């Protein structure tokens, strides 16, 4: 007689378990991970971690603490600045990508979805360090003398006619087909 209530309790427990979503499902794990991550990112010690961090962002911040990465301050034309963290082996292209990511992230959090034409930005402005224009994307930042806690800034950039040579060839290709007589 004592076994009957235990069997009823087991049947009731198994019915409750079968109606609730499985605890180990991937959606529950993902939700728990996201809530834990959101709680961690509100900690003031982790203020420099992006809101949606990628593994490379976290890796760079860890290397910054270990001394194998550097933090740069980028002064924009409106007087505000952006801090970016890069590996010590970073190139100018890496710096441009980090600035693009950071500025897009700031603009999105401040104004919602907003697109910046980075092609236009890099065509009309460039970064400079100690009044030297940083133009070679493949050049290492150390080659320019940029170290940890350096400040680079945006300046106006007017491309020389030699660097705009491709526009003529495009124009030539377009009109080349029109000159033929059918």
Secondary structure, DSSP 8 states (H G I E B T S, - for coil): -HHHHHHHHHHHHHHHHHHS--TT-HHHHHHHHHHHHHHHHTSGGGTTS-TT--HHHHHHHHHHHHTSEEEEEEE-TTS-EEEEEEETT-BHHHHHHHHHHHHHHHHHHHHSS----HHHHHHHEEEEETTEEE--TTSBGGGGT--TT-EEEEEE----GGGGHHHHHHHHHHHHTTSS--
